[in-house]
Amino acid sequence: MTIPTPSAIVDRADTKRSKKLYLHRSANNAEPQIRRSYDSDFTVSDAYRAELPDMNDAVDAIQGTEVPIQQVGISNFRLPLAFATAEGKTLTLEAGVTGTVSLESHLKGINMSRIMRSFYDHRERVFSLTSLRHILESYRRDVESCDARLRIDFSYPMVQESLRSDNWGYQYYDLGFEATIDASGNYKQFVHFDFVYSSSCPCSSELTEHARDARGAYGIPHSQRSKARVTVAVDSETDMPVEDLQKHCLAALKTETQVIVKREDEQAFAELNGAYIKFVEDAARLVYEQLATDPRILDFRVACSHLESLHSHDAVSVICRGVPGGLKAEFTDFRSMVC
């Protein structure tokens, strides 16, 4: 180990004192090159605001290939919004907003804050699916864009009564309202709805009963928490209450997971799963059957995922209504359906 000499230590200290700092006072007590301060009394005038630099005024400011961008905007902008219930009440819920517009090739970028301000301009209104069109057209006009897309994601609570005991609890449903409009004014709106249920395997159920009957062996059929992700398209003048989608899914799948459970409820849930055993293929077709009966629903797609307790992988299915030019069975993001 080399021990530095006193002269080396002095030289190092001198070097440290001679170094120039830009934002902080240096070792020799020299003032920083840049003075940092915030003037809390400064007021912005219209003239000052008009002189602020705007990157859209810059020449040759675009980096990369000068081509249009199909979507640019904001994601997960959060704020509280009031939503209408089927009973005519309102619920104020935290919502996450994704808003995007198209960008022409000659433009550097967009004013993203205008998308956010569009929501604050409508913060007093009660939101429903049909509310989206006005907001979408508003910020598309403000940003001066051709195409625009908007999605609001939130978790919607509904009261669920226990199966047999005199109890109840809040079941939360992940939900999304989405709307798009193109340069020709063609408007579409969608609801995305997640429904969590239990699925018991028909094959495992048969094999378990065979073991009991043939050998007196006690077994338990495998079952698992499962999820159906439903996307429905409805007419621009039509609202689709969350409660109605929940009813469709419950009527189709029967075995929704429970909130408050006592012993009699757990027994009832076991019986319910035994009465409504289903493969993932069955789940998709059962939901299809329910959605196809609702005249408000123009198109739909259903993705189901059974988080298999037997396997180390999941069983999945996707089905769509088959409307020409409509929603397609092109869903692959099953990892987002883990529940």
N, C-alpha and C positions, 0 to 999 in steps of 0.2 A: 504494500500500500504506500503510495506516494503522498507525503505530507506537504501541502503547499507552503511556500516560503512567505514570510511577511510581506515582501515586495509584491508577490503575485496577488495576495489578498488585497493590497492597496490598489494595484492596477485594476482589479476586477471591480472594486468599489467606485473608482474613478469612471470606469466605462459605464457603470450603472447610472452614475449621476449625470453623465453627458448625454445619455439617450433621450431622444425627443419623444414625448407622448402627445397624442392628439386630443384625447377626451378626458384625461386625468392629470393631476398635478404630478410632476416628476420628482425624483429623489432630491434634486437640488432646489426644490421648491419653485421651479419654473411654472408659469401659468400654462394650461393646456392650449394647444393650437386652435381648438374649436370650443367656443363657449356654449355650454348647454343650459338652456333655461326654457321655461314654459310661461307664456304671458297669459294668465287666467283672465285678465281684464280686456284682452283684445276682442273687438267686435268686427265681424266680417260685414263689409258693405257690399252693395250690389256691384259697384265698380270694381272692388277687389275680387269679388267672385268671378266677374266676367274676364278677369285677366289670368285666372288660374290655368295652368297648362292642361291641355286635353290631348291624350295620346292619339285620338282619332284624327287630329289635325297634323300629325307628324308625317313627313314624306319618307317613304322607304322604311316605315316602321315595322312592317310585317316580316316576321322571320319564318323561314321555311317556304314551302311551295304555296303560292298565292292561289288557293282553292277555297271553295265554300266549306263551311263546317255545318254538319247537319244538326248537332245539338251542342249548345253551350249555355251555361247558367249556374244555378246554385243547387246544392243538395243538403238535406238535413238542417234546413233553416227552421228553428223551433219557435213556436208561440202557442198560447192558449186560444182555442177556437170553440165556439158554441155550436153544438150539433143538435138537430131535431131528432126526437125519438118517435116511434110509431104512435105513442100515446099523446103526442102534442107537447111534451115537455122538452126542456133543453138541458143538455149536459155540457159543461165546459171541460174540455180535455186537452192535454198536451198533444200537439200535432207536429209532425215533421214534414216539411214541404220540400219537394223537388220541382223546380221550375226551369225549363230550358226553352231556347228559341234557336232558329237557324241563323247563320251568319253569312252574309255575302262575301265573295272572295276579295273585294277591294277594301273591306273594313277590317281594322285592327282587332276590335273587340266590342263588347256590349257594356252598357251601364247596368251592372248586376243589381245594384241597390234598387233599381226601379221595380224589379220583380218583387223584392221584399216589401217595398212601399205599397205595392198594389194590395197586399194583404192587410197592411195597417189601415189603408183607406177603407177597407170593408170589415174592420175588426168588430163593429157593432152588430153585424148581421148574423143570423143563425144559418149555419152552413148545412147544405144537403148536397146530393149529387148534382142537382140541376143548378146549384149556385156557381159551379165551376166555369160555366161558359162565359159569364159576364167578366169574371176575373181574368180568364185566359185572354179574351179579346182586349181587355183593358191593358194588360202588360205587353201584349203583342203590338198594340198600337203605340204604347209609350216607347218601346224599344225599337220600333220601326222594323219589324221582322216579317218574314213570309210565313214561316211555320212556328208553332208554339206547342209546348207540352207541359202538363201540370199534373202533379200527383201529391196527394195528402195522405200520409200514413198515421194511424192512431190506433189505440187500444180501447175497445168499446165494451163497457161493463153491462151485463144483463143479469137479472136475478134468476138463479136456478134453485128450484125446490128439490130437497132430498127425495130419494126414491120411495122410502116408506116412513121415515121418522118425520117429526114435525119440525124440520129445520130448513134453512135456506142459506145461500151464500152467493157471492158475486162471481160469475164466470166472465173472464175477459177474452175478447176475440180480436185478433190482429186483423186490421182492416185497411184498405186503401181505396181512395177515390181517384180516378185518373181520367184526364180529358186531353184530347189532341185537336188541333185545327191546322189546316194547311193553307197554302197561298190562295186556293180557290174558295176558301171558306167552308170546306167540308169538315164537319165537326163529329167527333165520336167520343163516347164516354163509357167508362168501365167501372165495375166494382170488383175488388180483389178481397176475398174472404177466406180466412183459415178456420177450419173446424177440426178439433182434436177429439179423437174417439179411441176406443179399445177394439182390437181385432183379434178374434180367436180362430185358429186355423182349423178348417173342416177336416183335413187329412189327419192332423194330430188328434182331433176329437174322436174320429173313427178308430184310430189305432189304440188310443187309450181305452176305449170301451171294449175293444177286442181283447186287450191284455187282461182286463177285469173279468170278462166272460170266459175266456179260454183258460186262464191260469190263476185267476183270483188276485192278480197283481194290481195294486193301487197306483195310478198315475195321474198326472195333471197335464191336460193339453196346453201347448204353448200359446200364449197370447201376448200382446204388446201394445204400447201406446202408438197411435197412428195419426196421420194428419191428411186431410183433404184440403187442397188449395183450389178454390173456385174463383174463376174469372168470368164475369158476365157482362155482356154489352146490352145496353138498353137505349131506347129512343131518347133524343135530346130533351124532350119535354117530360120525360118519365122519371120519377124518383124510384129508387129501390131501397126500401127500409132495411136496415141491418137485420131487424127481427124476422123479416120474411125469408132472408137467406138462411138464417139459423134454423127456421122451421123446416125449410126444404132439406137441409142436411140432416137434421134430427129425424125427420120422417124417413129418410133414405137409410141412414146408418144405425139408428137406434141407440148405440152404445156410447154416447158422449161421456167423457170423463167427468167425475163428480167433484164437487167442492166440499160440502160438509157431509161426512159419512159416519154413522153409528153402525153397530153390529148388524142391525136389521137391513140397513142400506147396503152394507158390503155383501150380505147374503143375496139381496135383490140384484146387485150388480153382477154377481156370479151367475145367477139364473138368467139375467138379461143377455150376457155374453153367450151362454149355452143356447139360448133360443135364437140368437142371430149370429151364428158363426159365418165367417166370410173370408174369402181370399181377396187379395188386392184387386183382382180383376172384377170380382163381385162388387166391391166398393165403388169403383168407377162407374159401372153400369147402373148401380142403384141410384147414385147421385144424378147421372144422366136422365134417368127415368123421371125423377122429380122436377128437374129444371126444365125439361122439355114440355111440361104441362103448363108452365107459366107464360101467358101471352105477352107479358111485359118484357120478357127476355128474348132478345133478337138472336143472340149467339152466346156460346159459352165454351169454356175449356175447364176440365177437371184433372188435376194431378193428385195422385194418392201415393203415400209412402207409409209402409208398414215397417217399423223399426224392429225387425225380427229378433226375438229372444232365443230362437233356435240357432240362427246363423250369425256369423260375424259380418254380414252384409244386410242390406235392406231390400225389401220387395217393393217395386214401384209400378205404376201404371199411369198413362195419360190418355185422355179421351176428349174429343171435341165434337161439336154439333155437326160440323161438315158444311157450313154455309160457304158458298163460292166466294172467294176473296176475303173470307172472314178469319177468325181465330184458327190457328193450326195447332196440332199436337206436337209442338216444338219446344217442350219444356225439358230442361236438363239440370236445373239448379236444385237437385234434391237434397244437397247438404244443408240448404237454408231451411229445410222442413224438419230438421231434427227438433224434437219437442220433449 
